[in-house]
Amino acid sequence: MSTGDTIRDRKRRSGEHLFRGRVRVPKAAELVAARIRRRIIRREIQEGEALLPESELMGEFGVSRPTLREAFRIPRGGDLFD
């Protein structure tokens, strides 16, 4: 470290400036909703096609019934689910 280094210079070199603020970890329901949304967009799930039974989806995604139901409420703003 040279004598002309500022605190800002040291932080830049250390990468510390990259970690300002909080990191938001997505909820399980948000992750499930995103996966279902991707399947719809990729046409892996066709319009009007029934989804698997709730119990099978819970097993597939490894989530509880309340989490799965919350996932179905998330995309309503995007009109993916009726």
C-alpha positions as CSV (number, residue, x, y, z in Angstrom):
1,M,0.0,0.0,0.0
2,S,1.5,3.4,-1.0
3,T,1.3,6.4,1.3
4,G,-1.0,8.2,-1.2
5,D,-3.8,5.6,-0.9
6,T,-7.1,6.8,0.4
7,I,-9.7,4.8,2.2
8,R,-11.7,4.8,-1.0
9,D,-8.7,3.3,-2.9
10,R,-8.3,0.5,-0.3
11,K,-12.0,-0.3,-0.4
12,R,-12.0,-0.5,-4.2
13,R,-9.1,-2.9,-4.2
14,S,-10.7,-5.1,-1.5
15,G,-14.1,-5.2,-3.3
16,E,-15.7,-3.8,-0.1
17,H,-17.7,-1.3,-2.1
18,L,-19.5,-4.1,-3.9
19,F,-21.2,-5.2,-0.7
20,R,-23.0,-2.0,0.4
21,G,-26.6,-2.4,1.3
22,R,-28.6,-5.4,2.1
23,V,-28.9,-8.5,0.0
24,R,-32.5,-9.6,-0.4
25,V,-32.9,-13.4,-0.5
26,P,-36.1,-14.4,-2.4
27,K,-38.8,-16.3,-0.6
28,A,-39.5,-19.9,-1.6
29,A,-42.8,-18.9,-3.0
30,E,-41.2,-16.3,-5.3
31,L,-38.7,-19.0,-6.6
32,V,-41.6,-21.5,-7.2
33,A,-43.6,-18.8,-9.0
34,A,-40.6,-17.9,-11.2
35,R,-40.1,-21.6,-12.2
36,I,-43.8,-22.0,-13.1
37,R,-43.7,-18.7,-15.0
38,R,-40.7,-19.9,-17.0
39,R,-42.5,-23.2,-17.9
40,I,-45.4,-21.2,-19.2
41,I,-43.2,-18.8,-21.2
42,R,-41.3,-21.8,-22.6
43,R,-44.7,-23.4,-23.4
44,E,-43.9,-26.4,-21.3
45,I,-47.3,-25.7,-19.8
46,Q,-49.9,-24.9,-22.5
47,E,-52.7,-22.4,-22.1
48,G,-55.7,-24.0,-20.5
49,E,-53.7,-27.1,-19.4
50,A,-54.3,-28.2,-15.9
51,L,-51.3,-28.2,-13.6
52,L,-50.3,-31.3,-11.6
53,P,-52.2,-31.9,-8.4
54,E,-51.1,-29.7,-5.5
55,S,-49.6,-32.7,-3.7
56,E,-47.4,-33.5,-6.7
57,L,-46.3,-29.9,-7.1
58,M,-45.4,-29.7,-3.4
59,G,-43.2,-32.7,-3.8
60,E,-41.6,-31.5,-7.1
61,F,-40.7,-28.1,-5.6
62,G,-40.1,-29.4,-2.1
63,V,-42.4,-26.8,-0.5
64,S,-45.4,-26.8,1.8
65,R,-49.0,-26.3,0.8
66,P,-49.1,-22.6,2.1
67,T,-45.9,-21.8,0.2
68,L,-47.2,-23.3,-3.0
69,R,-50.5,-21.4,-2.7
70,E,-48.6,-18.2,-2.1
71,A,-46.6,-18.9,-5.3
72,F,-49.9,-19.0,-7.2
73,R,-50.9,-15.6,-5.8
74,I,-47.7,-13.9,-6.8
75,P,-48.1,-13.8,-10.6
76,R,-51.7,-12.7,-10.7
77,G,-50.5,-9.2,-11.6
78,G,-49.1,-10.6,-14.8
79,D,-52.3,-12.6,-15.6
80,L,-50.5,-15.9,-15.9
81,F,-53.0,-17.7,-13.7
82,D,-56.8,-17.4,-13.6
